[in-house]
Amino acid sequence: MSIEVVTRQDPRFPSLNQGHNARFPPSLSDAADRIEVCDTAEDVAQALQRVVNSGSRPTVRSGGHCYEDFVYTNPHGAILDLSLLTRTTPVAGAPRYRIQAGTQLGTAYIDLYKRYGVTIPGGSCGTVGAGGHICGGGYGLLSRLHGLTCDWLSAVDILTVNSHGKVISRRVDKDNHPDLFRACCGAGGGNFGIITDYYFSDLPTAPQQVIAAYIAFAWADMTPERFRGIVSTFGNYWETRGQDKETWGLFSVMGLTHSSSGHLGISIQFCNPDGTCRDLRVLNEFLNLFEPFNPVAGTRANMTSATRGRLTTLHASGSDSLETRYNISRHLWLNATVRGGEGGGGGERRGKYKSSYMKRNFTPAEIECCYKYLRRDEAGTDLRGFTILVDSYGGAINRKELAESTSVTQRSSIMKLQFIAIWEHAENDAGNIGWMREFYTDLYSGPNADPYHKGTPYFSDHYEGCYINYPDRDMLSYPYWPQLYYGEQQLYPFLQNVKQRYDPNNIFHHAMSIRA
C-alpha cells in the first residue's frame, strides 16, 4: 500500500476524522479537507511535501489520543495518519530496537518482549500510539523502576521542513543534530517535524511477574477525617518511604472519584527491582498502612474506566482474607500488561483533562478542597465520570542529570496528578468543563499557592508545573503557560531556538506548540 487519500466524500472520513475525544472536531466545517493514510516513512515524506507545496496546514495522528484539539480542527488542511507505521523490526545501521510512530503501546510491549525480552517503561493504555507518547515524555507502571520512555531514546527519524519549504529526512541523535534530538526527548508532539521512527540502543529487561492489588473505600460512610487519613497516608508514603530504591518496583494510583461513583480506591502493581515477586515485604508494608481506614472488599467493578486503564486487577484466587480484601493477584508480566483497559476515554465519549506535578504530600487545605468538590453535586451535571488519578512518581525518573539531556524538566516530583472528566453528550460539555475548571483553580489558589501564579501548580517547593502530554488549553489564559510545562530555567528558550532552526516557517503548530 502507498498513500491512501480519504476525502470528506469518502464513507471512512467520519470515522478517521475523530480520535478518542469526541469533542473534536466541533463540526464537519471545522474538519480537514482530507486524511492521508501512510504506510511507510517515505509515504509520509511524500504526503508532507504535497501538503507544504499546497500551502495547507499538516497535522499528524499516530494513536489519536491527544487530549486537546491539536489534530482534527484543521479547515482546508490535511491530517497525516501514521497509524499504519507499526514496524518494530531492526533497521541496518540504526540502534538495535525500533518502534515506529504508529505502533500502539500494546503491540510494542508484545513485540519487544517476544523478540528480545525487553520493554519500554510506557503507559498502561495499550491503544496509545508511540508517536506522541514517547516524544512527550511518556511514563507508566515501570517508570519508577526504569524512568521515562524518552530517557532510553538513542535516535529518531524525523521529517522537518526547511526555510524553502523542502521536506528533509533526518536521523538525529546525541551526535547528529543533538539539539533537535534533545527536543524530541520530551517536548511533545506537533512542534518540530514528524517523527516516523524511534530507536533504542538498550532497553530494560521486562519483569518476570507482577502482583496487582486494589484497595477500595466506600463513599457512603466517608467522613472528612477518614478521607484526610487515606489521602495523607498515600502522599506521605511517596514523600518518605517511596524514595528508597527498594520500593521503586511499587507503582500505585489513587483514584479520587466523585462521590456519585460509590467508591474511591488505590490500585497497585508491584515487583521487586530484579523483576521477580519473591520478596513481598514492601508490598505488604504499603497495604498495611491503609488497614486503619476500613477498606471494603475491592473488585474490578469498583474501579472507574480511567483507573482500569492504569492497572489490570483481577479477582483474587484463594481464601485468604487479606487477598480477598485487597483483590491481590499474581500475573506473568506480559499477561498483566496487555490486558490494560482503554483509559482516558474512547471515541464515543467526550472529555476534559488537566495535570499537575507534586513535590510534597498534600496539605490539609488541599485535602479539604478535594473532599468538598468530590462530595458536591452540580445541578444538571453527571459527575460519575470525574476522577483525579494520583500516580506515584519519582524513583528512577528523578535522576537530575536527565533534565540536561532531555526536555523533561520535572525531576523532583513524588506524585503526578491527572484530572479527568468523561461524559457522553455535547449538552453536558459546559457543566463538566466548568465544574472542573472551578475545582482546579480553587485547589491551586490555597495557602500554598504562589500569589503571582494563583490557580496553577506553578513551580515552587511544593509543585512542579504541568505535563505536556496532558495538554490543557485553559492554561493559555496565563502569560506564563510555557513555564508551567517547561520550567523556569532555560529549557523553553532552548526549544524556541530549536523551533526557529528546524521549523522556520512554523509548518508544525497548534494552540500549545513551541513559539519560535
N, C-alpha and C positions, 0 to 999 in steps of 0.2 A: 504493500500500500504506500502511496505517496500522500500528498496533501489532500484531504477531503474538505471541501468548502461547503459549509452549511449556511444557507441564507435564510432570511425571515420567511420565505415561502416554503421552506423545507419542513415536513412534519416533525423532524427531530429538533427543530430550533427551540420550541418552548422548553423542552427538557434540558438541552445542552446550554441554554441561556440562564440557568439557575443553579446556584450552589447549595450549600447546606443551610443557608439562612434565607427563608422565603420572603423576607422583606425586600430583597434586591433581585432585579431592578424594580423600582416602584411601579413602572408601567412599560408596555411594549414600546412606547415612543421614546423611552429613555435607553432602550437597549442598543447594542452594537448592530451594525448592518450585517455582519457575518461572523461566523466562527470557523477558524481554520484548524482542523484536527490534524496534527502532525505525527508522523510515525518514526522519524529519525531526527537527529540534531541538524542534519543537512536540510531536512524539510523546514525546520524552524527557522534556519538562516534564510532560506528562500522566501518563506512567508513574511518574515520580518522585513526583508528588503523591499518586498512588494508593498507592504503597508507604509513604510517610510517614504517610498517613492511617490505614493498617492497622497501624502500629506495627512494621512489618518493617524489616529492615536492607537497604538497597540496596548492591550492589557493581556495578562498572562494568567492561565489557570493550570495547576497541576492536580490538586485534590479537591478544590472548590470549598475549602473550609475557612476562608477569610471571614473574620467576624464583622468587618465593615464593608462598605460598598466601594471597594477599590478595583473591581474587575467588571461587574456586569452593567453598571450605568456608564455607557460609552457611546453616545449618539454619533452615528456616522463613522464609528471606529470599528476595530476588529479585535476579537478575542483569539489569542493563540492558545489552543488547547494542547497541553503536553501530556495528558493523562495516558497516552499510549507509549510514552517513553519509559519503559519498565524493565530495561535490561540490567542485570546485575553481574553479568559475566565480565571477566577482566578485559582490558584493552592493552595491546602491546605498547610498551614504552610509558605506561601510566602506573601509578601506585597500585598495589595488589587488589584492593577491594574497590568496587564501583557500585554506586547507586544512582540510577537515572532519576531525573526530577519528577517524572510522573509515577514513580513507584510508590504504592501505598505502603505504609509502615508495616502492616501485617505481612505483606509479601516480602518486604526486606528482611524481616525477622526470620521468616521461614527459609528464604534462600541463603542468607548468611549462615544460619545455623546448620542447615543440611550440607552446605558446601564446605564450611570451614569450622563450625563450632563456635563462632563468634557472634557478636551482636553490636548494635549501636544503643546508647542509653537514651532512646527516644520515647515518644509519648505512647499512651496506652489505648488510644483510639486508632484501631487498625486501618481505617479508611482515610486517614490524613495522608496527603501527598508529601513526599520527601522534599519537593521543590521549595516550598515556603517554610517548612518545619525546620530544616537544618540551617538555612541561612539566617533564620530569625532566632537562633539560639535555643532550639527545641530541647525539651527535657522530659524526663519520665521516671518510672519507678526505680530505675537503676542509677539515676543521676547522683544521688548522694554517695553511691559507691564508685561511680566512674566519671562523673562530670557531665557536661552538656554535649550534645551531638557535635556542635561546631568545634569543641575542644579537641576532637580527634581528626578533624579535617587535614588533609595533606595537599589537596589541589582541587580546583574546579575547572570545568569547561564552561565558558561564558561568552555570549554574543553581546558585543557592545556596538554602538553607532558613533562614528567619528563626526567631526565638525562638517564634513562634506556629505553626510548622510549615507556613508558606506558602512555596511554591516561587517564587523571584524570578529572573527572567531579566535578566542584566546584560551590557552591553558595557563592558569595563573596559580602560583604557589608562593612560598616564602622567598624564593629567589627570582621569580619572574613576575613582574608587576606586584610586588609584595604589598603595597598599599591597597590595591584593589582586592587582593586575596584577603587581607585582614577585614576589609569592609564586608566581604561575603561571609565572614565568620561571626554573624550575629546582628548585623544592622537591619535585617529584614528585607523582604522581597519587594520588587517593583521599584527599585532605586537606581541601579547602575546598568542593568542589562538583563539578559535572560540566561540563567544557569540551566544547562542541559544535563550535566553530569557532575557528581560528587565523587571524590577519590580519597581513600584512606590507606596509609601505609601499614597501620596497625589498628587493631580493634580489641576491645576487652573480650575475654572468654565468657561465653554465656553461662549463667548458673546451672547447676545440675538440677536442683529442686528449689522451690519456694513454698512458703507457708502463707496462706491467706487467712485473714480473720476479720470479723466485723463486730463492733460494739454498738448496740442500739440503745437509745433513750427515748422514752415516750414524752411527747409534748403535753399530754393531758395532765400530768402531775408535775410539770416542770416549774419550779419556783425560781425566783431571781437568784437565790443563794446557790441552788443546785447548778443552774446554768453557769454562774460565775465560777463555781468549782471545776466543772468539766472543762470550760474554755481555758481557764487559767492553768490548770494542770497540764493540758495539752501543750500550751505555749511554753510553760516553764521547762518541760522536758527538752524541747528543742533548743532552748536557750542555754541549758546547762548540760545535762547528761548526753543529749544528742550531738554535742560537739566532739565526744570521744570517738576515736576511729573505730572501735569495736562495734559501734552502733550504726555505722554507715550503711549496712545492709538492711536496715529498717527504714521503710518508707511508709508514711501514713497520710491519709487525707481525712480531715474533719469536715463533714458536710453539714453546714449550718443552714438548714432548710427553714422555710416559713412554717409556722405552727400549723397551718392548714394541711400540711403534708402528713401530719400524725407523728412522725418520728424525726429525730436527728441522729447522727451516728458518726463513727470513726472506722474507716477502712484501713487495713494494714496488709502490706506484703513484706515478708522477711526472708532473708537468707544470711548465712554467715559471710564475712568478707571473702572467704575462699570458695563461695558458690555452693556450699553444702548447707544442710539443715541439721547438723549433728548436735550443735550446742544451742539450746533454746533459752538460755538464761536472759539474754537481752529482750527477747520477745515476751517472756513471762513477766519480767520486771515491768515492762511497759503496760501490759494488760492489767496487772495488779494495781496500778495507780488509779484505775477507774472503778475498782470494786466498791469504794465508799459511796459512789453516786448511783447505786442500784440500777445497773443496766438490765434491760429486758432481753429475752432470747432474740438474737439478731438473725434475720433471714434476708435473702436477696430481695424479697418483696418490700422490705423496709427502706431500700435504697432508692434514691432518685435516679433517673436515667443518666444524668450527668455524672453522678458518683459511680455508677456501674461502668461508665466509660473509663474511669480511673483504675479500678481494680475489679478483678473477677473473683467473687466469693461464692462458693458452692455450699450446699448443705453439708454439715459435718457428719462424718461416719463415727460409729461408736456410741457408747452410752455415757461417757464421762461428762459430768455436768458442766465443767469448765469449757470443754469443747463445744457442747451444745449451746451454752450461753453466748460464747464468742464466735460461734459458727466457724470454728477452726477446721481447715482442711489443708492437706499436703498435696502438691502437684509437681509433676515434671515441668520445668520452666517453660518449654515451648508450648505445652498444653495450656498453661495458665495465661501466657502472653497473647496467643492468637484467639482467645475467647473473649477478648475485651469488647465492651459494648460500644454503642455509637458515640455517646459522649458529646455534649455541646450542641445538640440539635441536629435534626435531619432536614432534608429538602422540603418537607411539607410543613415545617414549623418555623416560627419567627423568633428572633432572639436579640438580646442586647447584652453586652459584656463589658466589664471593667476589670482593673487589676491593681495590685499593689505588692510591693516587697516589704517585709518587716524584719528589722534587725534585732528587735527585742520582743518580749512577751506582750500580750495585750494588757493595756492599762485598765483599771476599774471603770474609767469613763467610757472606753471603747466597748467593753463588755456590756455595760449598761445600755449603750446606744444600740448595739446589736439585739439585745433582748427586747428593747422597746419596739424596734421595727419588725422583728420577726414574730412578735405577738400581735402586731397591729393589723387590723383589717382595712382594706381600701374599698370604698363603695364602688361596686360595678367592676372590680378587677379581681380576677382569679390569680392568686399568688402561689398556688401549689407548685408552679414551675420555677420558683426562685430558690437559689442556693448560693451560699458563699462556700466555695471549696478552698479550704485552708490546707495547702500542701506543705509537708515537711520539706525543708530545703537545706542548703549548706553542704557539709561534708566535702566531697571532692570538688564540688562546684566552687567552693570558696578559696581556691588556690589563687592568691593575689596576683601572682605573676601572669596569669592568663588574661587579666584585664589589659595587659600591654600587647598581647599577640592576637587578641580577638576584639570584636566590637561589642562585647557584653561587659558593661562596667559594674554591674551588680554582683559583687563577690563577697558580700558581708552578711547576707540575709540568712535568717533561720527558718522563715516561712514565706510562702508566696501565695497570695490570695487571688482567686478568680471569682468575680461576681457574675452570676449567670441568671438571666430571666428568659424563660421559654414559654411561648403561648401559641395558640392555634390561629387566631383570626385577626385581620387587619384592624377591626374596630377596637381591639384591645391594645393596640400599639401605644397610644398616649398614656393609658393608665399604668402599664407596666414600665415604660421608659421613664415617665415622670416620677413614679414611686422609687425606682432605683436611683435616679439622679438625686432625689432628696435624701435618701438614705446615705449614699456615698458622700455627698457634700457635708452632711451632718457629722458623719463618722470622722471625717478628716478636718473638722473645724473645732475640735475639742481642746482641752488644756494642753495637749501635746503638740498642737499644730503650730507651725511657723506662722507668725502674724502676717507675713508678706506673701504666704502661699496657702492661705486657708482654703479648705475644700479639696486639697490634693495631698497625696502622701509624698511631699517633696523631700529631697534628700536631707537627712538630719541624723542625729544619733539614734533615732527610732525607726525611720523609714528609708527606703532606697528606691523611690520612684515607682515607675510602671513598666510593664513588659510589652515590647513592641509586637510580639506575636499575638497579644490580646489587644489589638488597637481599639481606641475609643475616641471617636470624633468629638465628643464633648470636651476633651482636653484642649482642643483648638481654641477654646474661648480664653485660655490663659496664654499670655505672650511668651511664657517660659516653657511651653509644652515640649520643645525638643529636649530641654534639660530633664524633664520628667522621665524620658525614655533613655537618654544617652548620658546623663550625669552632668555635673557642674564643671568638670575639668575640660580637657582639650579634645575629647572624642568627637563631639559634634562638629567643631571647626575642621577637624581632620576629615570627617566624612564629607563635609561640604567641598573640601578641596578635591577629594576623590571624585565626587559627582561632577565637578567642573571639568576635570581632566578626561573622564571616560564617558560622560554623557553631556557634552557641552550644549546640545540643543534641547535638553530636558525631554527627550523622547519618552523616557520612563518616568511617569509621575502619577500620583494620586493625592488624596487630601492630606495624607500624613507622610509623604515621601520626603527625602532629604532635599532641603532647599539649597541650591548652588549659591 
